């Protein structure tokens, strides 16, 4: 079993910043990737940003140059720094980890944290 604990969501005005954090714990041998997805009401879940084990990153076009993803490999933690937030960034943000345990390769999702950008 792997548990993900997310923190850092909330309400912020347009142009503001938020920092999301996600810590993974449990039966993890190695992590292939950790990242953030989001789902707005009435829309499908979409990739926001992901960092792979080698350090490469992928971002949604809509967040490039505003959001930055980073990882602390020793602590199995991923952080999403979100700057210049827009109302369109309002969504539930989910952390996801792609990992190996003794039983194979798995994905695990966090419970989600609400981000609301509004004046």
Biopython code that builds the backbone (N, CA, C, O; Angstrom):
import numpy as np
from Bio.PDB.StructureBuilder import StructureBuilder

atoms = [
    (1, "UNK", "N", (0.832, -1.190, 0.000)),
    (1, "UNK", "CA", (0.000, 0.000, 0.000)),
    (1, "UNK", "C", (0.872, 1.247, 0.000)),
    (1, "UNK", "O", (1.881, 1.331, 0.700)),
    (2, "UNK", "N", (0.451, 2.208, -0.805)),
    (2, "UNK", "CA", (1.129, 3.499, -0.864)),
    (2, "UNK", "C", (0.118, 4.584, -0.535)),
    (2, "UNK", "O", (-1.003, 4.579, -1.043)),
    (3, "UNK", "N", (0.516, 5.493, 0.298)),
    (3, "UNK", "CA", (-0.351, 6.601, 0.669)),
    (3, "UNK", "C", (0.256, 7.903, 0.160)),
    (3, "UNK", "O", (1.470, 8.103, 0.210)),
    (4, "UNK", "N", (-0.602, 8.772, -0.326)),
    (4, "UNK", "CA", (-0.194, 10.107, -0.764)),
    (4, "UNK", "C", (-0.930, 11.129, 0.091)),
    (4, "UNK", "O", (-2.151, 11.070, 0.236)),
    (5, "UNK", "N", (-0.189, 12.049, 0.644)),
    (5, "UNK", "CA", (-0.774, 13.114, 1.453)),
    (5, "UNK", "C", (-0.486, 14.436, 0.764)),
    (5, "UNK", "O", (0.668, 14.828, 0.589)),
    (6, "UNK", "N", (-1.560, 15.117, 0.376)),
    (6, "UNK", "CA", (-1.453, 16.390, -0.332)),
    (6, "UNK", "C", (-1.768, 17.537, 0.618)),
    (6, "UNK", "O", (-2.528, 17.384, 1.574)),
    (7, "UNK", "N", (-1.171, 18.685, 0.333)),
    (7, "UNK", "CA", (-1.467, 19.875, 1.111)),
    (7, "UNK", "C", (-1.199, 21.109, 0.260)),
    (7, "UNK", "O", (-0.487, 21.053, -0.743)),
    (8, "UNK", "N", (-1.786, 22.223, 0.686)),
    (8, "UNK", "CA", (-1.450, 23.496, 0.072)),
    (8, "UNK", "C", (-2.525, 24.134, -0.777)),
    (8, "UNK", "O", (-2.317, 25.246, -1.264)),
    (9, "UNK", "N", (-3.654, 23.498, -0.982)),
    (9, "UNK", "CA", (-4.705, 24.131, -1.774)),
    (9, "UNK", "C", (-5.360, 25.267, -1.014)),
    (9, "UNK", "O", (-5.046, 25.522, 0.148)),
    (10, "UNK", "N", (-6.284, 25.950, -1.696)),
    (10, "UNK", "CA", (-6.996, 27.028, -1.041)),
    (10, "UNK", "C", (-7.542, 28.033, -2.030)),
    (10, "UNK", "O", (-7.605, 27.786, -3.234)),
    (11, "UNK", "N", (-7.937, 29.179, -1.486)),
    (11, "UNK", "CA", (-8.505, 30.274, -2.280)),
    (11, "UNK", "C", (-7.455, 31.362, -2.453)),
    (11, "UNK", "O", (-6.810, 31.775, -1.489)),
    (12, "UNK", "N", (-7.292, 31.820, -3.682)),
    (12, "UNK", "CA", (-6.306, 32.869, -3.967)),
    (12, "UNK", "C", (-6.877, 33.779, -5.035)),
    (12, "UNK", "O", (-7.668, 33.351, -5.875)),
    (13, "UNK", "N", (-6.471, 35.033, -4.997)),
    (13, "UNK", "CA", (-6.910, 35.993, -6.000)),
    (13, "UNK", "C", (-6.133, 35.806, -7.292)),
    (13, "UNK", "O", (-5.013, 35.295, -7.268)),
    (14, "UNK", "N", (-6.705, 36.209, -8.418)),
    (14, "UNK", "CA", (-5.969, 36.151, -9.684)),
    (14, "UNK", "C", (-4.633, 36.883, -9.577)),
    (14, "UNK", "O", (-4.536, 37.972, -9.011)),
    (15, "UNK", "N", (-3.615, 36.248, -10.138)),
    (15, "UNK", "CA", (-2.274, 36.797, -10.044)),
    (15, "UNK", "C", (-1.496, 36.315, -8.838)),
    (15, "UNK", "O", (-0.294, 36.562, -8.734)),
    (16, "UNK", "N", (-2.161, 35.635, -7.931)),
    (16, "UNK", "CA", (-1.513, 35.147, -6.722)),
    (16, "UNK", "C", (-0.780, 33.840, -6.932)),
    (16, "UNK", "O", (-0.684, 33.332, -8.050)),
    (17, "UNK", "N", (-0.261, 33.299, -5.828)),
    (17, "UNK", "CA", (0.540, 32.082, -5.866)),
    (17, "UNK", "C", (0.050, 31.093, -4.821)),
    (17, "UNK", "O", (-0.479, 31.470, -3.776)),
    (18, "UNK", "N", (0.240, 29.834, -5.131)),
    (18, "UNK", "CA", (0.008, 28.753, -4.188)),
    (18, "UNK", "C", (1.090, 27.708, -4.399)),
    (18, "UNK", "O", (1.683, 27.592, -5.472)),
    (19, "UNK", "N", (1.324, 26.947, -3.327)),
    (19, "UNK", "CA", (2.325, 25.874, -3.377)),
    (19, "UNK", "C", (1.661, 24.598, -2.907)),
    (19, "UNK", "O", (1.193, 24.513, -1.771)),
    (20, "UNK", "N", (1.621, 23.600, -3.786)),
    (20, "UNK", "CA", (1.052, 22.300, -3.442)),
    (20, "UNK", "C", (2.177, 21.324, -3.143)),
    (20, "UNK", "O", (3.206, 21.312, -3.818)),
    (21, "UNK", "N", (1.965, 20.509, -2.124)),
    (21, "UNK", "CA", (2.958, 19.519, -1.749)),
    (21, "UNK", "C", (2.296, 18.145, -1.652)),
    (21, "UNK", "O", (1.134, 18.028, -1.266)),
    (22, "UNK", "N", (3.052, 17.117, -2.007)),
    (22, "UNK", "CA", (2.536, 15.747, -1.954)),
    (22, "UNK", "C", (3.653, 14.835, -1.471)),
    (22, "UNK", "O", (4.746, 14.818, -2.038)),
    (23, "UNK", "N", (3.368, 14.079, -0.420)),
    (23, "UNK", "CA", (4.346, 13.153, 0.128)),
    (23, "UNK", "C", (3.837, 11.730, -0.020)),
    (23, "UNK", "O", (2.705, 11.423, 0.354)),
    (24, "UNK", "N", (4.680, 10.863, -0.569)),
    (24, "UNK", "CA", (4.335, 9.452, -0.754)),
    (24, "UNK", "C", (5.021, 8.612, 0.303)),
    (24, "UNK", "O", (6.190, 8.823, 0.628)),
    (25, "UNK", "N", (4.275, 7.654, 0.834)),
    (25, "UNK", "CA", (4.850, 6.741, 1.824)),
    (25, "UNK", "C", (4.269, 5.356, 1.627)),
    (25, "UNK", "O", (3.197, 5.195, 1.043)),
    (26, "UNK", "N", (4.987, 4.354, 2.122)),
    (26, "UNK", "CA", (4.508, 2.988, 1.996)),
    (26, "UNK", "C", (5.530, 2.111, 1.305)),
    (26, "UNK", "O", (6.735, 2.354, 1.367)),
    (27, "UNK", "N", (5.020, 1.087, 0.645)),
    (27, "UNK", "CA", (5.875, 0.046, 0.071)),
    (27, "UNK", "C", (6.432, 0.451, -1.298)),
    (27, "UNK", "O", (6.063, -0.114, -2.327)),
    (28, "UNK", "N", (7.312, 1.424, -1.285)),
    (28, "UNK", "CA", (7.913, 1.948, -2.519)),
    (28, "UNK", "C", (9.365, 1.534, -2.589)),
    (28, "UNK", "O", (10.141, 1.785, -1.666)),
    (29, "UNK", "N", (9.730, 0.898, -3.691)),
    (29, "UNK", "CA", (11.139, 0.578, -3.926)),
    (29, "UNK", "C", (11.789, 1.697, -4.722)),
    (29, "UNK", "O", (12.889, 2.149, -4.404)),
    (30, "UNK", "N", (11.093, 2.133, -5.758)),
    (30, "UNK", "CA", (11.598, 3.253, -6.550)),
    (30, "UNK", "C", (10.418, 3.949, -7.219)),
    (30, "UNK", "O", (9.359, 3.360, -7.435)),
    (31, "UNK", "N", (10.639, 5.216, -7.536)),
    (31, "UNK", "CA", (9.596, 6.030, -8.170)),
    (31, "UNK", "C", (10.016, 6.359, -9.592)),
    (31, "UNK", "O", (11.119, 6.849, -9.832)),
    (32, "UNK", "N", (9.118, 6.084, -10.534)),
    (32, "UNK", "CA", (9.378, 6.433, -11.930)),
    (32, "UNK", "C", (9.018, 7.881, -12.214)),
    (32, "UNK", "O", (9.735, 8.581, -12.928)),
    (33, "UNK", "N", (7.914, 8.319, -11.655)),
    (33, "UNK", "CA", (7.463, 9.681, -11.894)),
    (33, "UNK", "C", (6.488, 10.099, -10.806)),
    (33, "UNK", "O", (5.760, 9.278, -10.248)),
    (34, "UNK", "N", (6.492, 11.380, -10.522)),
    (34, "UNK", "CA", (5.492, 11.982, -9.635)),
    (34, "UNK", "C", (4.990, 13.232, -10.318)),
    (34, "UNK", "O", (5.753, 13.965, -10.947)),
    (35, "UNK", "N", (3.696, 13.466, -10.186)),
    (35, "UNK", "CA", (3.168, 14.628, -10.874)),
    (35, "UNK", "C", (1.824, 15.069, -10.346)),
    (35, "UNK", "O", (1.286, 14.511, -9.390)),
    (36, "UNK", "N", (1.301, 16.084, -10.995)),
    (36, "UNK", "CA", (0.033, 16.694, -10.605)),
    (36, "UNK", "C", (-0.913, 16.716, -11.802)),
    (36, "UNK", "O", (-0.522, 17.016, -12.930)),
    (37, "UNK", "N", (-2.149, 16.393, -11.517)),
    (37, "UNK", "CA", (-3.229, 16.466, -12.483)),
    (37, "UNK", "C", (-4.316, 17.347, -11.878)),
    (37, "UNK", "O", (-4.319, 17.601, -10.674)),
    (38, "UNK", "N", (-5.232, 17.809, -12.712)),
    (38, "UNK", "CA", (-6.341, 18.593, -12.184)),
    (38, "UNK", "C", (-7.616, 18.288, -12.935)),
    (38, "UNK", "O", (-7.606, 17.867, -14.092)),
    (39, "UNK", "N", (-8.712, 18.516, -12.239)),
    (39, "UNK", "CA", (-10.021, 18.297, -12.843)),
    (39, "UNK", "C", (-10.945, 19.424, -12.436)),
    (39, "UNK", "O", (-11.241, 19.616, -11.256)),
    (40, "UNK", "N", (-11.395, 20.164, -13.433)),
    (40, "UNK", "CA", (-12.351, 21.238, -13.202)),
    (40, "UNK", "C", (-13.767, 20.674, -13.383)),
    (40, "UNK", "O", (-13.947, 19.652, -14.046)),
    (41, "UNK", "N", (-14.761, 21.332, -12.801)),
    (41, "UNK", "CA", (-16.144, 20.835, -12.931)),
    (41, "UNK", "C", (-16.552, 20.675, -14.388)),
    (41, "UNK", "O", (-16.377, 21.589, -15.194)),
    (42, "UNK", "N", (-17.091, 19.520, -14.719)),
    (42, "UNK", "CA", (-17.562, 19.266, -16.070)),
    (42, "UNK", "C", (-16.479, 18.961, -17.084)),
    (42, "UNK", "O", (-16.753, 18.820, -18.276)),
    (43, "UNK", "N", (-15.240, 18.859, -16.605)),
    (43, "UNK", "CA", (-14.137, 18.587, -17.526)),
    (43, "UNK", "C", (-13.413, 17.309, -17.130)),
    (43, "UNK", "O", (-13.549, 16.825, -16.007)),
    (44, "UNK", "N", (-12.638, 16.769, -18.074)),
    (44, "UNK", "CA", (-11.857, 15.579, -17.790)),
    (44, "UNK", "C", (-10.597, 15.944, -17.000)),
    (44, "UNK", "O", (-10.115, 17.076, -17.045)),
    (45, "UNK", "N", (-10.087, 14.956, -16.284)),
    (45, "UNK", "CA", (-8.838, 15.170, -15.573)),
    (45, "UNK", "C", (-7.714, 15.347, -16.598)),
    (45, "UNK", "O", (-7.659, 14.642, -17.606)),
    (46, "UNK", "N", (-6.822, 16.300, -16.319)),
    (46, "UNK", "CA", (-5.741, 16.591, -17.253)),
    (46, "UNK", "C", (-4.411, 16.698, -16.525)),
    (46, "UNK", "O", (-4.349, 17.033, -15.342)),
    (47, "UNK", "N", (-3.358, 16.405, -17.260)),
    (47, "UNK", "CA", (-2.011, 16.554, -16.718)),
    (47, "UNK", "C", (-1.684, 18.030, -16.535)),
    (47, "UNK", "O", (-1.946, 18.851, -17.414)),
    (48, "UNK", "N", (-1.107, 18.353, -15.379)),
    (48, "UNK", "CA", (-0.604, 19.701, -15.140)),
    (48, "UNK", "C", (0.912, 19.697, -15.301)),
    (48, "UNK", "O", (1.463, 20.456, -16.099)),
    (49, "UNK", "N", (1.575, 18.840, -14.541)),
    (49, "UNK", "CA", (3.034, 18.759, -14.598)),
    (49, "UNK", "C", (3.478, 17.428, -14.022)),
    (49, "UNK", "O", (2.859, 16.898, -13.100)),
    (50, "UNK", "N", (4.557, 16.894, -14.576)),
    (50, "UNK", "CA", (5.109, 15.632, -14.080)),
    (50, "UNK", "C", (6.629, 15.709, -14.132)),
    (50, "UNK", "O", (7.206, 16.302, -15.043)),
    (51, "UNK", "N", (7.266, 15.095, -13.129)),
    (51, "UNK", "CA", (8.719, 14.993, -13.130)),
    (51, "UNK", "C", (9.070, 13.513, -13.119)),
    (51, "UNK", "O", (8.583, 12.755, -12.281)),
    (52, "UNK", "N", (9.928, 13.107, -14.066)),
    (52, "UNK", "CA", (10.348, 11.722, -14.189)),
    (52, "UNK", "C", (11.590, 11.462, -13.352)),
    (52, "UNK", "O", (12.229, 12.391, -12.858)),
    (53, "UNK", "N", (11.919, 10.195, -13.201)),
    (53, "UNK", "CA", (12.995, 9.826, -12.287)),
    (53, "UNK", "C", (14.327, 10.441, -12.685)),
    (53, "UNK", "O", (15.159, 10.717, -11.822)),
    (54, "UNK", "N", (14.540, 10.658, -13.970)),
    (54, "UNK", "CA", (15.802, 11.248, -14.419)),
    (54, "UNK", "C", (15.851, 12.756, -14.292)),
    (54, "UNK", "O", (16.881, 13.375, -14.559)),
    (55, "UNK", "N", (14.745, 13.346, -13.886)),
    (55, "UNK", "CA", (14.692, 14.795, -13.692)),
    (55, "UNK", "C", (13.995, 15.553, -14.810)),
    (55, "UNK", "O", (13.777, 16.759, -14.695)),
    (56, "UNK", "N", (13.643, 14.867, -15.886)),
    (56, "UNK", "CA", (12.941, 15.568, -16.960)),
    (56, "UNK", "C", (11.510, 15.887, -16.524)),
    (56, "UNK", "O", (10.932, 15.212, -15.673)),
    (57, "UNK", "N", (10.967, 16.926, -17.130)),
    (57, "UNK", "CA", (9.635, 17.393, -16.749)),
    (57, "UNK", "C", (8.747, 17.579, -17.988)),
    (57, "UNK", "O", (9.231, 17.783, -19.102)),
    (58, "UNK", "N", (7.456, 17.502, -17.756)),
    (58, "UNK", "CA", (6.469, 17.827, -18.766)),
    (58, "UNK", "C", (5.425, 18.732, -18.134)),
    (58, "UNK", "O", (5.011, 18.514, -16.996)),
    (59, "UNK", "N", (5.007, 19.737, -18.867)),
    (59, "UNK", "CA", (3.995, 20.668, -18.387)),
    (59, "UNK", "C", (2.872, 20.793, -19.422)),
    (59, "UNK", "O", (3.098, 20.677, -20.627)),
    (60, "UNK", "N", (1.677, 21.027, -18.926)),
    (60, "UNK", "CA", (0.604, 21.417, -19.821)),
    (60, "UNK", "C", (0.944, 22.782, -20.417)),
    (60, "UNK", "O", (1.519, 23.631, -19.737)),
    (61, "UNK", "N", (0.594, 22.990, -21.670)),
    (61, "UNK", "CA", (0.900, 24.276, -22.311)),
    (61, "UNK", "C", (0.305, 25.448, -21.537)),
    (61, "UNK", "O", (0.882, 26.535, -21.499)),
    (62, "UNK", "N", (-0.837, 25.222, -20.931)),
    (62, "UNK", "CA", (-1.548, 26.306, -20.251)),
    (62, "UNK", "C", (-0.847, 26.782, -18.980)),
    (62, "UNK", "O", (-1.156, 27.860, -18.473)),
    (63, "UNK", "N", (0.097, 25.989, -18.460)),
    (63, "UNK", "CA", (0.755, 26.375, -17.206)),
    (63, "UNK", "C", (2.248, 26.644, -17.369)),
    (63, "UNK", "O", (2.913, 27.060, -16.420)),
    (64, "UNK", "N", (2.773, 26.409, -18.571)),
    (64, "UNK", "CA", (4.206, 26.651, -18.791)),
    (64, "UNK", "C", (4.545, 28.090, -18.463)),
    (64, "UNK", "O", (3.779, 29.006, -18.761)),
    (65, "UNK", "N", (5.684, 28.278, -17.857)),
    (65, "UNK", "CA", (6.218, 29.589, -17.458)),
    (65, "UNK", "C", (5.491, 30.178, -16.253)),
    (65, "UNK", "O", (5.825, 31.278, -15.811)),
    (66, "UNK", "N", (4.502, 29.464, -15.716)),
    (66, "UNK", "CA", (3.817, 29.925, -14.498)),
    (66, "UNK", "C", (3.969, 28.932, -13.352)),
    (66, "UNK", "O", (4.079, 29.323, -12.190)),
    (67, "UNK", "N", (3.974, 27.648, -13.688)),
    (67, "UNK", "CA", (4.058, 26.600, -12.676)),
    (67, "UNK", "C", (5.433, 25.933, -12.756)),
    (67, "UNK", "O", (6.021, 25.818, -13.831)),
    (68, "UNK", "N", (5.930, 25.497, -11.600)),
    (68, "UNK", "CA", (7.196, 24.777, -11.542)),
    (68, "UNK", "C", (7.037, 23.556, -10.652)),
    (68, "UNK", "O", (6.548, 23.656, -9.527)),
    (69, "UNK", "N", (7.455, 22.403, -11.163)),
    (69, "UNK", "CA", (7.400, 21.173, -10.387)),
    (69, "UNK", "C", (8.800, 20.822, -9.924)),
    (69, "UNK", "O", (9.775, 20.994, -10.655)),
    (70, "UNK", "N", (8.884, 20.325, -8.690)),
    (70, "UNK", "CA", (10.170, 19.898, -8.151)),
    (70, "UNK", "C", (9.962, 18.671, -7.272)),
    (70, "UNK", "O", (8.856, 18.417, -6.795)),
    (71, "UNK", "N", (11.034, 17.917, -7.065)),
    (71, "UNK", "CA", (10.955, 16.704, -6.255)),
    (71, "UNK", "C", (12.079, 16.639, -5.255)),
    (71, "UNK", "O", (13.191, 17.106, -5.504)),
    (72, "UNK", "N", (11.769, 16.050, -4.117)),
    (72, "UNK", "CA", (12.767, 15.693, -3.129)),
    (72, "UNK", "C", (12.785, 14.166, -3.116)),
    (72, "UNK", "O", (11.952, 13.531, -2.469)),
    (73, "UNK", "N", (13.740, 13.585, -3.835)),
    (73, "UNK", "CA", (13.750, 12.126, -3.984)),
    (73, "UNK", "C", (13.949, 11.401, -2.660)),
    (73, "UNK", "O", (13.396, 10.322, -2.447)),
    (74, "UNK", "N", (14.731, 11.991, -1.782)),
    (74, "UNK", "CA", (15.001, 11.337, -0.497)),
    (74, "UNK", "C", (13.735, 11.235, 0.351)),
    (74, "UNK", "O", (13.592, 10.313, 1.154)),
    (75, "UNK", "N", (12.819, 12.185, 0.167)),
    (75, "UNK", "CA", (11.596, 12.217, 0.973)),
    (75, "UNK", "C", (10.365, 11.774, 0.186)),
    (75, "UNK", "O", (9.252, 11.799, 0.710)),
    (76, "UNK", "N", (10.561, 11.365, -1.077)),
    (76, "UNK", "CA", (9.433, 10.972, -1.935)),
    (76, "UNK", "C", (8.346, 12.048, -1.947)),
    (76, "UNK", "O", (7.159, 11.763, -1.790)),
    (77, "UNK", "N", (8.783, 13.276, -2.137)),
    (77, "UNK", "CA", (7.877, 14.420, -2.116)),
    (77, "UNK", "C", (7.954, 15.172, -3.435)),
    (77, "UNK", "O", (9.025, 15.312, -4.026)),
    (78, "UNK", "N", (6.799, 15.654, -3.886)),
    (78, "UNK", "CA", (6.761, 16.490, -5.075)),
    (78, "UNK", "C", (6.032, 17.781, -4.724)),
    (78, "UNK", "O", (5.040, 17.774, -3.995)),
    (79, "UNK", "N", (6.540, 18.879, -5.253)),
    (79, "UNK", "CA", (5.975, 20.201, -4.964)),
    (79, "UNK", "C", (5.632, 20.879, -6.279)),
    (79, "UNK", "O", (6.395, 20.825, -7.243)),
    (80, "UNK", "N", (4.472, 21.518, -6.300)),
    (80, "UNK", "CA", (4.060, 22.307, -7.462)),
    (80, "UNK", "C", (3.933, 23.759, -7.021)),
    (80, "UNK", "O", (3.036, 24.107, -6.254)),
    (81, "UNK", "N", (4.817, 24.583, -7.501)),
    (81, "UNK", "CA", (4.750, 26.026, -7.242)),
    (81, "UNK", "C", (3.941, 26.666, -8.350)),
    (81, "UNK", "O", (4.305, 26.585, -9.524)),
    (82, "UNK", "N", (2.846, 27.302, -7.977)),
    (82, "UNK", "CA", (1.940, 27.891, -8.956)),
    (82, "UNK", "C", (1.937, 29.407, -8.792)),
    (82, "UNK", "O", (1.545, 29.923, -7.745)),
    (83, "UNK", "N", (2.371, 30.110, -9.817)),
    (83, "UNK", "CA", (2.422, 31.565, -9.809)),
    (83, "UNK", "C", (1.496, 32.122, -10.881)),
    (83, "UNK", "O", (1.075, 31.410, -11.793)),
    (84, "UNK", "N", (1.192, 33.391, -10.754)),
    (84, "UNK", "CA", (0.349, 34.080, -11.746)),
    (84, "UNK", "C", (-0.928, 33.295, -12.021)),
    (84, "UNK", "O", (-1.308, 33.071, -13.170)),
    (85, "UNK", "N", (-1.573, 32.889, -10.948)),
    (85, "UNK", "CA", (-2.759, 32.047, -11.085)),
    (85, "UNK", "C", (-3.901, 32.795, -11.759)),
    (85, "UNK", "O", (-4.078, 34.002, -11.590)),
    (86, "UNK", "N", (-4.665, 32.029, -12.528)),
    (86, "UNK", "CA", (-5.796, 32.570, -13.282)),
    (86, "UNK", "C", (-7.075, 31.841, -12.851)),
    (86, "UNK", "O", (-7.006, 30.730, -12.324)),
    (87, "UNK", "N", (-8.224, 32.454, -13.071)),
    (87, "UNK", "CA", (-9.480, 31.746, -12.742)),
    (87, "UNK", "C", (-9.586, 30.391, -13.434)),
    (87, "UNK", "O", (-10.174, 29.457, -12.889)),
    (88, "UNK", "N", (-9.025, 30.285, -14.620)),
    (88, "UNK", "CA", (-9.046, 29.016, -15.354)),
    (88, "UNK", "C", (-8.238, 27.914, -14.703)),
    (88, "UNK", "O", (-8.347, 26.755, -15.102)),
    (89, "UNK", "N", (-7.428, 28.248, -13.706)),
    (89, "UNK", "CA", (-6.673, 27.235, -12.971)),
    (89, "UNK", "C", (-7.502, 26.604, -11.849)),
    (89, "UNK", "O", (-7.052, 25.665, -11.193)),
    (90, "UNK", "N", (-8.702, 27.119, -11.634)),
    (90, "UNK", "CA", (-9.559, 26.571, -10.588)),
    (90, "UNK", "C", (-9.919, 25.123, -10.893)),
    (90, "UNK", "O", (-10.441, 24.816, -11.965)),
    (91, "UNK", "N", (-9.638, 24.243, -9.951)),
    (91, "UNK", "CA", (-9.871, 22.809, -10.147)),
    (91, "UNK", "C", (-9.497, 22.081, -8.861)),
    (91, "UNK", "O", (-8.933, 22.662, -7.934)),
    (92, "UNK", "N", (-9.826, 20.793, -8.834)),
    (92, "UNK", "CA", (-9.270, 19.913, -7.813)),
    (92, "UNK", "C", (-7.962, 19.360, -8.374)),
    (92, "UNK", "O", (-7.924, 18.819, -9.479)),
    (93, "UNK", "N", (-6.908, 19.503, -7.607)),
    (93, "UNK", "CA", (-5.587, 19.055, -8.032)),
    (93, "UNK", "C", (-5.257, 17.735, -7.335)),
    (93, "UNK", "O", (-5.402, 17.594, -6.121)),
    (94, "UNK", "N", (-4.809, 16.772, -8.146)),
    (94, "UNK", "CA", (-4.504, 15.441, -7.655)),
    (94, "UNK", "C", (-3.025, 15.119, -7.877)),
    (94, "UNK", "O", (-2.471, 15.376, -8.946)),
    (95, "UNK", "N", (-2.413, 14.563, -6.864)),
    (95, "UNK", "CA", (-1.057, 14.059, -6.976)),
    (95, "UNK", "C", (-1.107, 12.612, -7.454)),
    (95, "UNK", "O", (-2.003, 11.856, -7.078)),
    (96, "UNK", "N", (-0.151, 12.237, -8.277)),
    (96, "UNK", "CA", (-0.063, 10.858, -8.756)),
    (96, "UNK", "C", (1.384, 10.403, -8.697)),
    (96, "UNK", "O", (2.299, 11.152, -9.041)),
    (97, "UNK", "N", (1.583, 9.166, -8.257)),
    (97, "UNK", "CA", (2.911, 8.583, -8.238)),
    (97, "UNK", "C", (2.907, 7.281, -9.030)),
    (97, "UNK", "O", (2.015, 6.446, -8.883)),
    (98, "UNK", "N", (3.910, 7.130, -9.861)),
    (98, "UNK", "CA", (4.139, 5.915, -10.665)),
    (98, "UNK", "C", (5.359, 5.239, -10.035)),
    (98, "UNK", "O", (6.458, 5.791, -10.083)),
    (99, "UNK", "N", (5.181, 4.053, -9.447)),
    (99, "UNK", "CA", (6.252, 3.499, -8.636)),
    (99, "UNK", "C", (6.379, 1.989, -8.806)),
    (99, "UNK", "O", (5.498, 1.323, -9.349)),
    (100, "UNK", "N", (7.496, 1.481, -8.326)),
    (100, "UNK", "CA", (7.723, 0.040, -8.229)),
    (100, "UNK", "C", (7.671, -0.356, -6.752)),
    (100, "UNK", "O", (8.267, 0.291, -5.890)),
    (101, "UNK", "N", (6.937, -1.439, -6.491)),
    (101, "UNK", "CA", (7.002, -2.095, -5.189)),
    (101, "UNK", "C", (7.576, -3.494, -5.419)),
    (101, "UNK", "O", (7.998, -3.828, -6.526)),
    (102, "UNK", "N", (7.586, -4.298, -4.370)),
    (102, "UNK", "CA", (8.084, -5.668, -4.500)),
    (102, "UNK", "C", (7.187, -6.510, -5.408)),
    (102, "UNK", "O", (7.574, -7.598, -5.835)),
    (103, "UNK", "N", (5.998, -6.005, -5.699)),
    (103, "UNK", "CA", (5.015, -6.773, -6.456)),
    (103, "UNK", "C", (4.837, -6.286, -7.885)),
    (103, "UNK", "O", (4.049, -6.852, -8.642)),
    (104, "UNK", "N", (5.556, -5.252, -8.252)),
    (104, "UNK", "CA", (5.441, -4.771, -9.613)),
    (104, "UNK", "C", (5.312, -3.271, -9.684)),
    (104, "UNK", "O", (5.638, -2.556, -8.737)),
    (105, "UNK", "N", (4.832, -2.802, -10.823)),
    (105, "UNK", "CA", (4.711, -1.363, -11.081)),
    (105, "UNK", "C", (3.253, -0.931, -10.917)),
    (105, "UNK", "O", (2.338, -1.583, -11.420)),
    (106, "UNK", "N", (3.056, 0.179, -10.205)),
    (106, "UNK", "CA", (1.707, 0.638, -9.898)),
    (106, "UNK", "C", (1.610, 2.152, -9.986)),
    (106, "UNK", "O", (2.614, 2.865, -10.012)),
    (107, "UNK", "N", (0.362, 2.620, -10.031)),
    (107, "UNK", "CA", (0.043, 4.041, -9.881)),
    (107, "UNK", "C", (-0.758, 4.219, -8.597)),
    (107, "UNK", "O", (-1.515, 3.337, -8.192)),
    (108, "UNK", "N", (-0.581, 5.358, -7.975)),
    (108, "UNK", "CA", (-1.402, 5.706, -6.821)),
    (108, "UNK", "C", (-1.764, 7.175, -6.905)),
    (108, "UNK", "O", (-0.958, 8.006, -7.322)),
    (109, "UNK", "N", (-3.000, 7.487, -6.500)),
    (109, "UNK", "CA", (-3.499, 8.862, -6.550)),
    (109, "UNK", "C", (-3.765, 9.396, -5.149)),
    (109, "UNK", "O", (-4.145, 8.653, -4.244)),
    (110, "UNK", "N", (-3.558, 10.695, -4.991)),
    (110, "UNK", "CA", (-3.950, 11.356, -3.766)),
    (110, "UNK", "C", (-5.444, 11.642, -3.759)),
    (110, "UNK", "O", (-6.154, 11.381, -4.730)),
    (111, "UNK", "N", (-5.898, 12.185, -2.638)),
    (111, "UNK", "CA", (-7.327, 12.417, -2.469)),
    (111, "UNK", "C", (-7.805, 13.688, -3.149)),
    (111, "UNK", "O", (-9.007, 13.888, -3.318)),
    (112, "UNK", "N", (-6.883, 14.538, -3.536)),
    (112, "UNK", "CA", (-7.229, 15.784, -4.207)),
    (112, "UNK", "C", (-7.266, 16.959, -3.253)),
    (112, "UNK", "O", (-7.635, 16.821, -2.087)),
    (113, "UNK", "N", (-6.879, 18.114, -3.762)),
    (113, "UNK", "CA", (-6.934, 19.349, -2.988)),
    (113, "UNK", "C", (-7.511, 20.451, -3.880)),
    (113, "UNK", "O", (-7.120, 20.600, -5.038)),
    (114, "UNK", "N", (-8.441, 21.214, -3.321)),
    (114, "UNK", "CA", (-9.142, 22.235, -4.104)),
    (114, "UNK", "C", (-8.287, 23.491, -4.238)),
    (114, "UNK", "O", (-7.733, 23.994, -3.260)),
    (115, "UNK", "N", (-8.194, 23.981, -5.460)),
    (115, "UNK", "CA", (-7.569, 25.274, -5.738)),
    (115, "UNK", "C", (-8.630, 26.146, -6.394)),
    (115, "UNK", "O", (-9.185, 25.792, -7.434)),
    (116, "UNK", "N", (-8.903, 27.281, -5.781)),
    (116, "UNK", "CA", (-9.889, 28.218, -6.315)),
    (116, "UNK", "C", (-9.230, 29.565, -6.522)),
    (116, "UNK", "O", (-8.658, 30.142, -5.598)),
    (117, "UNK", "N", (-9.317, 30.062, -7.752)),
    (117, "UNK", "CA", (-8.734, 31.359, -8.092)),
    (117, "UNK", "C", (-9.892, 32.302, -8.413)),
    (117, "UNK", "O", (-10.568, 32.161, -9.432)),
    (118, "UNK", "N", (-10.099, 33.256, -7.528)),
    (118, "UNK", "CA", (-11.249, 34.142, -7.666)),
    (118, "UNK", "C", (-11.014, 35.432, -6.905)),
    (118, "UNK", "O", (-10.345, 35.453, -5.872)),
    (119, "UNK", "N", (-11.578, 36.509, -7.435)),
    (119, "UNK", "CA", (-11.501, 37.792, -6.734)),
    (119, "UNK", "C", (-12.736, 37.998, -5.858)),
    (119, "UNK", "O", (-12.853, 39.024, -5.187)),
]
sb = StructureBuilder()
sb.init_structure("model")
sb.init_model(0)
sb.init_chain("A")
sb.init_seg("    ")
for serial, (resi, resn, name, xyz) in enumerate(atoms, 1):
    if name == "N":
        sb.init_residue(resn, " ", resi, " ")
    sb.init_atom(name, np.array(xyz, "f"), 0.0, 1.0, " ", f" {name:<3s}", serial, name[0])
structure = sb.get_structure()
